[in-house]
């Protein structure tokens, strides 16, 4: 009978040990999963920057990010196939952009309108692989409106419809 009590205590200790191992393994698995998600998203998270922010803090040449502002009047160059150039401005700073994507720009992409482009900087020129434009006559992306307001440009609140 004495041997049975010892075996029972031994089983109790073994159960506790297994429970602790399972909990530690679960925490380890969660830490690994969190690390993998963060690693996978490092290039997938693109933050919007205004031309002034880009001028103040130059991004690395391999850094993919979003640049937003207004397409400067008279800055669009004639297309060479799908590629063309233009300037994105926040009325304080201008950034030359060269579209190097494979699809035509959106139909609503015009000078004087808000846009956000995705790409990289190289030798002072933003190489855009994607262009996003307004979706109707009055819409401005809320990030563009916010950046323009920070630069002291007065924006009509009606341009925020659908974007607030």
Residue frames as a rotation matrix with the C-alpha (Angstrom) as fourth column:
UNK 1
0.567 0.824 0.000 0.00
0.824 -0.567 0.000 0.00
0.000 0.000 -1.000 0.00
UNK 2
0.378 -0.520 -0.766 2.85
0.201 -0.761 0.616 2.34
-0.904 -0.387 -0.183 0.74
UNK 3
-0.670 -0.656 0.348 4.26
0.427 0.044 0.903 1.77
-0.608 0.753 0.250 -2.75
UNK 4
-0.080 0.740 0.668 0.92
0.986 -0.038 0.161 2.72
0.145 0.671 -0.727 -4.32
UNK 5
0.762 0.330 -0.557 0.87
0.476 -0.869 0.136 6.11
-0.439 -0.369 -0.819 -2.55
UNK 6
-0.127 -0.895 -0.428 4.36
0.053 -0.437 0.898 6.84
-0.991 0.091 0.103 -3.81
UNK 7
-0.671 -0.057 0.740 3.38
0.706 0.256 0.660 5.88
-0.227 0.965 -0.131 -7.35
UNK 8
0.395 0.902 0.175 0.31
0.918 -0.396 -0.032 8.11
0.041 0.174 -0.984 -7.07
UNK 9
0.580 -0.275 -0.767 2.46
0.155 -0.887 0.435 11.07
-0.800 -0.372 -0.472 -5.89
UNK 10
-0.532 -0.835 0.144 4.86
0.244 0.012 0.970 10.38
-0.811 0.551 0.197 -8.74
UNK 11
-0.327 0.512 0.795 1.99
0.943 0.128 0.306 10.50
0.055 0.850 -0.525 -11.25
UNK 12
0.713 0.593 -0.376 0.75
0.642 -0.767 0.007 13.78
-0.284 -0.246 -0.927 -9.73
UNK 13
0.144 -0.771 -0.620 4.19
-0.009 -0.627 0.779 15.33
-0.990 -0.106 -0.098 -10.15
UNK 14
-0.699 -0.378 0.607 4.39
0.531 0.294 0.795 14.02
-0.479 0.878 -0.004 -13.71
UNK 15
0.201 0.863 0.463 1.00
0.978 -0.202 -0.047 15.60
0.053 0.463 -0.885 -14.54
UNK 16
0.722 0.004 -0.692 2.17
0.252 -0.933 0.257 18.95
-0.645 -0.360 -0.675 -13.13
UNK 17
-0.319 -0.936 -0.146 5.38
0.053 -0.172 0.984 18.72
-0.946 0.306 0.105 -15.10
UNK 18
-0.528 0.194 0.827 3.49
0.834 0.302 0.462 17.91
-0.160 0.933 -0.321 -18.32
UNK 19
0.589 0.807 -0.043 1.08
0.797 -0.589 -0.131 20.79
-0.131 0.043 -0.990 -17.72
UNK 20
0.437 -0.519 -0.735 3.98
-0.020 -0.822 0.569 23.22
-0.899 -0.234 -0.370 -17.29
UNK 21
-0.624 -0.699 0.349 5.63
0.288 0.209 0.935 21.87
-0.726 0.684 0.071 -20.44
UNK 22
-0.121 0.680 0.723 2.43
0.993 0.087 0.085 22.31
-0.005 0.728 -0.685 -22.44
UNK 23
0.794 0.414 -0.445 2.01
0.464 -0.886 0.004 25.90
-0.392 -0.209 -0.896 -21.18
UNK 24
0.038 -0.875 -0.483 5.63
-0.111 -0.484 0.868 26.77
-0.993 0.021 -0.115 -21.99
UNK 25
-0.656 -0.239 0.716 5.30
0.596 0.418 0.686 25.17
-0.463 0.876 -0.132 -25.42
UNK 26
0.344 0.868 0.359 2.11
0.938 -0.296 -0.181 27.20
-0.051 0.399 -0.916 -26.08
UNK 27
0.712 -0.146 -0.687 3.89
0.077 -0.956 0.283 30.46
-0.698 -0.255 -0.670 -25.12
UNK 28
-0.397 -0.917 0.023 6.83
0.027 0.013 1.000 29.54
-0.917 0.398 0.020 -27.32
UNK 29
-0.400 0.341 0.851 4.50
0.893 0.353 0.278 28.79
-0.206 0.871 -0.445 -30.24
UNK 30
0.719 0.687 -0.105 2.73
0.662 -0.722 -0.202 32.14
-0.215 0.075 -0.974 -29.77
UNK 31
0.348 -0.677 -0.649 6.07
-0.129 -0.720 0.682 33.98
-0.929 -0.153 -0.338 -29.67
UNK 32
-0.662 -0.590 0.462 7.23
0.329 0.326 0.886 32.26
-0.674 0.739 -0.022 -32.87
UNK 33
-0.003 0.757 0.653 3.90
0.997 0.049 -0.052 32.98
-0.071 0.651 -0.755 -34.60
UNK 34
0.796 0.266 -0.544 4.06
0.323 -0.946 0.010 36.65
-0.512 -0.184 -0.839 -33.59
UNK 35
-0.104 -0.932 -0.348 7.63
-0.137 -0.334 0.933 36.88
-0.985 0.144 -0.093 -34.89
UNK 36
-0.637 -0.105 0.764 6.68
0.649 0.463 0.604 35.28
-0.417 0.880 -0.226 -38.21
UNK 37
0.446 0.859 0.250 3.70
0.887 -0.388 -0.250 37.60
-0.118 0.333 -0.935 -38.65
UNK 38
0.648 -0.277 -0.710 5.87
-0.003 -0.933 0.360 40.63
-0.762 -0.231 -0.605 -37.94
UNK 39
-0.461 -0.880 0.109 8.52
0.038 0.104 0.994 39.41
-0.886 0.463 -0.014 -40.36
UNK 40
-0.376 0.400 0.836 5.94
0.900 0.374 0.225 38.78
-0.223 0.836 -0.501 -43.08
UNK 41
0.652 0.757 0.045 4.38
0.753 -0.638 -0.162 42.22
-0.094 0.140 -0.986 -42.65
UNK 42
0.008 -0.706 -0.708 7.61
0.498 -0.611 0.615 44.24
-0.867 -0.357 0.346 -42.58
UNK 43
-0.942 -0.332 0.052 7.38
0.198 -0.420 0.886 44.99
-0.272 0.844 0.461 -46.31
UNK 44
-0.418 0.864 0.280 3.59
0.819 0.225 0.528 44.86
0.394 0.451 -0.801 -46.42
UNK 45
0.440 0.539 -0.718 3.05
0.797 -0.603 0.036 47.86
-0.414 -0.588 -0.695 -44.22
UNK 46
-0.423 -0.527 0.737 3.51
0.807 -0.589 0.041 51.01
0.413 0.613 0.674 -46.26
UNK 47
0.011 0.387 -0.922 3.17
0.745 -0.618 -0.250 54.31
-0.667 -0.684 -0.295 -44.46
UNK 48
0.619 0.315 0.719 2.06
0.723 -0.586 -0.366 57.44
0.306 0.747 -0.590 -46.27
UNK 49
-0.195 -0.699 -0.688 4.58
0.749 -0.559 0.356 60.28
-0.633 -0.446 0.632 -46.41
UNK 50
0.886 0.409 -0.221 4.22
0.209 -0.775 -0.597 63.81
-0.415 0.482 -0.771 -47.74
UNK 51
0.617 -0.684 0.389 6.87
0.449 -0.099 -0.888 65.31
0.646 0.723 0.246 -50.05
UNK 52
0.427 -0.455 0.781 8.12
-0.666 -0.743 -0.069 67.48
0.612 -0.491 -0.620 -47.17
UNK 53
0.721 -0.139 0.679 8.59
-0.503 0.568 0.651 64.43
-0.476 -0.811 0.339 -44.94
UNK 54
0.825 -0.436 0.359 10.51
0.560 0.719 -0.412 62.70
-0.079 0.541 0.837 -47.74
UNK 55
0.499 -0.648 0.575 12.75
0.082 -0.625 -0.776 65.76
0.863 0.434 -0.259 -48.20
UNK 56
0.480 -0.271 0.834 13.42
-0.829 -0.451 0.331 66.05
0.287 -0.850 -0.442 -44.46
UNK 57
0.011 -0.438 0.899 14.20
-0.615 0.706 0.352 62.37
-0.789 -0.557 -0.261 -43.94
UNK 58
-0.081 -0.122 -0.989 15.45
-0.974 0.218 0.053 60.61
0.210 0.968 -0.137 -47.04
UNK 59
0.739 0.369 0.564 14.29
-0.486 0.871 0.066 56.98
-0.467 -0.323 0.823 -47.19
UNK 60
-0.308 -0.841 0.445 16.64
-0.241 0.522 0.818 54.16
-0.920 0.145 -0.363 -48.15
UNK 61
-0.551 0.025 -0.834 16.76
-0.829 -0.137 0.543 53.18
-0.101 0.990 0.096 -51.83
UNK 62
-0.848 0.228 -0.478 15.25
0.034 0.924 0.380 49.75
0.528 0.306 -0.792 -51.17
UNK 63
-0.805 0.568 -0.171 12.51
0.201 -0.010 -0.980 51.02
-0.558 -0.823 -0.106 -48.83
UNK 64
-0.605 0.715 0.351 9.02
0.515 0.015 0.857 50.66
0.607 0.699 -0.378 -50.30
UNK 65
-0.641 0.437 -0.631 6.63
0.479 -0.414 -0.774 53.36
-0.599 -0.799 0.056 -49.07
UNK 66
0.207 0.800 0.564 3.71
0.976 -0.208 -0.063 55.55
0.067 0.563 -0.824 -50.11
UNK 67
-0.878 -0.399 -0.264 4.08
0.390 -0.916 0.090 59.15
-0.277 -0.024 0.960 -51.20
UNK 68
0.021 0.973 0.232 1.00
0.999 -0.013 -0.038 61.33
-0.034 0.232 -0.972 -51.25
UNK 69
-0.552 -0.097 -0.828 0.06
0.201 -0.979 -0.019 64.83
-0.809 -0.177 0.561 -52.27
UNK 70
0.593 0.725 -0.351 -1.26
-0.121 -0.350 -0.929 66.74
-0.796 0.593 -0.120 -55.25
UNK 71
0.097 -0.517 0.851 -0.19
0.945 0.315 0.083 66.12
-0.311 0.796 0.519 -58.83
UNK 72
-0.303 -0.316 -0.899 1.46
0.205 -0.943 0.263 69.43
-0.931 -0.105 0.351 -59.73
UNK 73
0.759 0.638 -0.127 -0.16
0.090 -0.297 -0.951 71.35
-0.645 0.710 -0.282 -62.59
UNK 74
0.804 -0.380 -0.457 1.82
-0.585 -0.373 -0.720 71.11
0.103 0.847 -0.522 -65.84
UNK 75
-0.004 -0.891 0.453 4.19
-0.887 0.212 0.409 68.46
-0.461 -0.400 -0.792 -64.48
UNK 76
0.459 0.226 0.859 2.97
-0.006 0.968 -0.252 65.37
-0.888 0.111 0.445 -66.31
UNK 77
-0.473 -0.697 -0.539 5.32
-0.642 -0.146 0.753 64.29
-0.603 0.702 -0.378 -69.09
UNK 78
0.270 0.572 -0.775 4.19
-0.942 0.322 -0.090 62.50
0.198 0.754 0.626 -72.25
UNK 79
0.620 0.017 0.785 3.99
-0.408 0.861 0.303 58.73
-0.671 -0.508 0.541 -71.78
UNK 80
-0.304 -0.689 -0.658 6.62
-0.937 0.341 0.076 56.37
0.173 0.640 -0.749 -73.13
UNK 81
-0.584 0.279 -0.762 4.55
0.130 0.959 0.252 53.22
0.801 0.048 -0.596 -73.35
UNK 82
0.451 0.731 -0.513 3.10
0.636 0.140 0.759 52.75
0.626 -0.668 -0.402 -69.86
UNK 83
-0.086 -0.597 -0.797 5.78
0.973 -0.222 0.062 54.93
-0.214 -0.771 0.600 -68.25
UNK 84
0.297 0.149 0.943 5.55
0.411 -0.912 0.014 58.67
0.862 0.383 -0.332 -67.66
UNK 85
-0.655 -0.582 -0.483 6.64
0.705 -0.240 -0.667 61.30
0.272 -0.777 0.568 -65.17
UNK 86
0.411 0.707 0.575 4.93
0.276 -0.698 0.661 63.86
0.869 -0.113 -0.482 -62.96
UNK 87
-0.736 -0.622 0.268 5.54
-0.032 -0.364 -0.931 65.79
0.676 -0.694 0.248 -59.74
UNK 88
0.293 0.752 -0.590 3.81
0.737 0.215 0.641 65.22
0.609 -0.623 -0.491 -56.40
UNK 89
-0.627 -0.474 0.618 3.63
0.057 -0.819 -0.571 68.32
0.777 -0.323 0.540 -54.24
UNK 90
-0.030 0.627 -0.778 2.26
0.996 0.082 0.027 69.38
0.080 -0.774 -0.628 -50.87
UNK 91
0.794 0.266 0.547 2.63
0.401 -0.905 -0.141 73.03
0.458 0.331 -0.825 -52.02
UNK 92
0.800 -0.599 0.050 5.78
-0.423 -0.502 0.755 73.34
-0.426 -0.625 -0.654 -49.90
UNK 93
-0.345 -0.916 0.205 7.99
-0.546 0.374 0.750 70.63
-0.763 0.146 -0.629 -51.40
UNK 94
0.590 0.459 -0.665 7.95
-0.807 0.300 -0.509 68.86
-0.034 0.836 0.547 -54.76
UNK 95
-0.188 -0.618 0.763 9.05
-0.321 0.773 0.547 65.27
-0.928 -0.142 -0.343 -55.44
UNK 96
-0.203 0.084 -0.976 9.60
-0.978 0.037 0.207 64.13
0.053 0.996 0.075 -59.03
UNK 97
0.083 0.346 0.935 7.89
-0.358 0.886 -0.296 60.82
-0.930 -0.310 0.197 -59.77
UNK 98
-0.539 -0.190 -0.820 8.54
-0.833 0.261 0.488 58.35
0.121 0.946 -0.299 -62.57
UNK 99
0.421 0.741 0.522 5.78
-0.721 0.623 -0.303 55.78
-0.550 -0.249 0.797 -63.03
UNK 100
-0.551 -0.692 -0.466 7.40
-0.831 0.503 0.237 52.45
0.071 0.518 -0.852 -63.88
UNK 101
-0.236 0.564 0.791 4.37
-0.395 0.688 -0.609 50.19
-0.888 -0.456 0.060 -63.36
UNK 102
-0.943 -0.133 0.305 2.89
0.165 0.611 0.775 47.78
-0.289 0.781 -0.554 -65.88
UNK 103
-0.129 0.963 0.235 -0.70
0.982 0.157 -0.105 49.02
-0.138 0.217 -0.966 -65.90
UNK 104
-0.302 0.055 0.952 -2.11
0.441 -0.877 0.191 52.32
0.845 0.477 0.241 -67.14
UNK 105
-0.999 -0.030 0.014 -2.82
0.003 -0.510 -0.860 55.01
0.033 -0.860 0.510 -64.54
UNK 106
-0.368 0.926 -0.082 -6.37
0.729 0.232 -0.643 55.26
-0.577 -0.296 -0.761 -63.20
UNK 107
-0.074 0.442 0.894 -8.78
0.889 -0.377 0.260 57.19
0.452 0.814 -0.365 -65.44
UNK 108
0.857 0.512 0.048 -9.27
0.419 -0.749 0.514 59.79
0.299 -0.421 -0.856 -62.70
UNK 109
0.156 -0.887 -0.435 -5.54
0.802 -0.143 0.580 60.47
-0.576 -0.440 0.689 -62.33
UNK 110
0.540 0.063 0.839 -5.18
0.649 -0.666 -0.368 64.13
0.535 0.743 -0.401 -63.36
UNK 111
-0.596 -0.778 0.195 -3.07
0.537 -0.568 -0.624 67.16
0.596 -0.267 0.757 -62.57
UNK 112
-0.550 0.318 0.772 -4.17
-0.541 -0.840 -0.039 69.23
0.637 -0.439 0.634 -59.60
UNK 113
0.589 0.804 -0.076 -5.80
-0.512 0.445 0.735 66.23
0.625 -0.394 0.674 -57.92
UNK 114
0.218 -0.459 0.861 -4.77
-0.914 0.213 0.345 64.18
-0.342 -0.863 -0.373 -54.91
UNK 115
0.597 -0.091 -0.797 -2.87
-0.377 0.845 -0.380 60.96
0.708 0.528 0.470 -55.41
UNK 116
0.440 -0.561 0.701 -0.94
-0.670 0.314 0.672 58.38
-0.598 -0.766 -0.238 -53.46
UNK 117
0.563 -0.358 -0.745 1.82
-0.581 0.469 -0.664 56.46
0.587 0.807 0.056 -55.21
UNK 118
0.824 -0.308 0.476 3.66
-0.203 0.623 0.755 53.38
-0.529 -0.719 0.451 -53.97
UNK 119
0.803 -0.594 -0.043 7.30
0.170 0.298 -0.939 52.76
0.571 0.747 0.340 -54.79
UNK 120
0.434 -0.766 -0.474 10.91
0.829 0.134 0.543 53.57
-0.353 -0.629 0.693 -53.89
UNK 121
0.867 -0.271 -0.417 13.28
-0.321 -0.945 -0.055 56.54
-0.380 0.182 -0.907 -54.07
UNK 122
0.358 -0.824 0.438 16.31
0.830 0.496 0.256 56.37
-0.428 0.272 0.862 -56.33
UNK 123
-0.607 -0.731 0.311 18.66
0.795 -0.558 0.239 59.28
-0.002 0.392 0.920 -57.05
UNK 124
-0.860 0.255 -0.443 16.08
-0.049 -0.904 -0.425 61.83
-0.508 -0.344 0.790 -55.86
UNK 125
-0.505 0.726 -0.466 13.28
-0.763 -0.123 0.635 60.45
0.404 0.677 0.616 -58.05
UNK 126
-0.280 0.520 0.807 10.37
-0.584 0.575 -0.573 58.43
-0.762 -0.631 0.143 -56.71
UNK 127
-0.840 -0.004 -0.543 9.92
-0.459 0.539 0.706 55.30
0.290 0.843 -0.454 -58.86
UNK 128
-0.250 0.868 0.429 6.21
-0.827 0.039 -0.560 54.51
-0.503 -0.495 0.708 -58.59
UNK 129
-0.998 -0.034 -0.055 4.90
-0.056 0.881 0.470 51.02
0.033 0.472 -0.881 -59.25
UNK 130
-0.306 0.948 -0.091 1.31
0.942 0.315 0.116 51.80
0.139 -0.051 -0.989 -58.27
UNK 131
-0.943 0.116 0.311 -0.84
-0.111 -0.993 0.032 54.92
0.312 -0.004 0.950 -58.56
UNK 132
-0.326 0.890 -0.318 -4.00
0.940 0.270 -0.209 55.53
-0.100 -0.367 -0.925 -56.58
UNK 133
-0.888 0.087 0.451 -6.24
0.082 -0.936 0.342 58.42
0.452 0.341 0.824 -57.52
UNK 134
-0.706 0.693 0.149 -9.39
-0.550 -0.403 -0.732 60.03
-0.447 -0.598 0.665 -56.23
UNK 135
-0.765 0.446 0.465 -12.63
0.533 0.843 0.069 58.18
-0.362 0.301 -0.882 -56.85
UNK 136
0.347 0.834 0.429 -14.83
0.938 -0.306 -0.165 61.14
-0.006 0.460 -0.888 -57.76
UNK 137
0.306 -0.212 0.928 -14.66
0.460 -0.821 -0.339 64.88
0.834 0.530 -0.154 -58.38
UNK 138
0.556 0.017 0.831 -14.43
-0.490 -0.801 0.344 66.00
0.672 -0.598 -0.437 -54.75
UNK 139
0.984 -0.129 -0.125 -12.67
0.179 0.652 0.737 63.21
-0.014 -0.747 0.665 -52.90
UNK 140
0.193 -0.976 0.103 -9.14
-0.693 -0.209 -0.690 63.63
0.695 0.062 -0.717 -51.56
UNK 141
0.144 -0.192 -0.971 -7.49
0.489 0.866 -0.099 60.80
0.860 -0.461 0.219 -49.61
UNK 142
0.942 0.335 -0.008 -7.72
0.171 -0.463 0.869 61.71
0.287 -0.821 -0.494 -45.93
UNK 143
0.362 -0.888 -0.283 -3.97
0.801 0.141 0.582 61.29
-0.477 -0.438 0.762 -45.51
UNK 144
-0.363 -0.466 0.807 -3.35
0.844 -0.531 0.074 63.83
0.394 0.708 0.586 -48.30
UNK 145
0.458 0.617 0.640 -5.81
0.236 -0.778 0.582 66.31
0.857 -0.115 -0.502 -46.76
UNK 146
0.913 -0.145 -0.382 -4.17
0.381 -0.034 0.924 65.91
-0.148 -0.989 0.024 -43.34
UNK 147
-0.022 -0.998 0.056 -0.67
0.931 0.000 0.366 66.40
-0.365 0.060 0.929 -44.76
UNK 148
-0.245 -0.010 0.969 -1.78
0.657 -0.737 0.159 69.46
0.713 0.676 0.187 -46.74
UNK 149
0.789 0.570 0.229 -3.43
0.186 -0.577 0.795 70.96
0.585 -0.585 -0.561 -43.64
UNK 150
0.632 -0.637 -0.442 -0.18
0.642 0.111 0.759 70.40
-0.434 -0.763 0.479 -41.71
UNK 151
-0.409 -0.797 0.445 1.60
0.910 -0.319 0.265 72.40
-0.069 0.513 0.855 -44.44
UNK 152
-0.603 0.219 -0.767 -0.89
0.158 -0.910 -0.384 75.26
-0.782 -0.353 0.514 -43.98
UNK 153
-0.939 0.338 -0.067 -2.98
-0.121 -0.143 0.982 74.61
0.323 0.930 0.175 -47.09
UNK 154
-0.512 0.829 0.223 -6.67
-0.602 -0.162 -0.781 75.31
-0.612 -0.535 0.583 -46.49
UNK 155
-0.966 0.215 -0.145 -8.80
0.061 0.732 0.679 72.35
0.252 0.647 -0.720 -47.65
UNK 156
-0.284 0.950 0.132 -12.58
-0.871 -0.313 0.378 72.50
0.400 -0.008 0.916 -48.09
UNK 157
-0.530 0.075 0.845 -14.19
-0.602 0.668 -0.438 69.92
-0.597 -0.741 -0.308 -45.73
UNK 158
0.570 0.815 -0.101 -16.43
-0.640 0.364 -0.677 68.70
-0.515 0.451 0.729 -48.59
UNK 159
0.149 -0.572 -0.806 -13.39
-0.844 0.352 -0.406 67.05
0.516 0.741 -0.430 -50.20
UNK 160
-0.762 -0.459 0.457 -13.40
-0.644 0.614 -0.456 64.56
-0.072 -0.642 -0.763 -47.36
UNK 161
0.302 0.939 0.166 -16.73
-0.913 0.335 -0.233 62.98
-0.275 -0.081 0.958 -48.27
UNK 162
0.900 0.125 -0.417 -16.37
-0.256 0.926 -0.276 59.24
0.352 0.355 0.866 -48.21
UNK 163
0.171 -0.938 -0.301 -12.88
0.168 0.328 -0.930 59.44
0.971 0.108 0.214 -46.74
UNK 164
-0.108 -0.230 0.967 -13.37
-0.777 -0.587 -0.227 60.49
0.620 -0.776 -0.115 -43.12
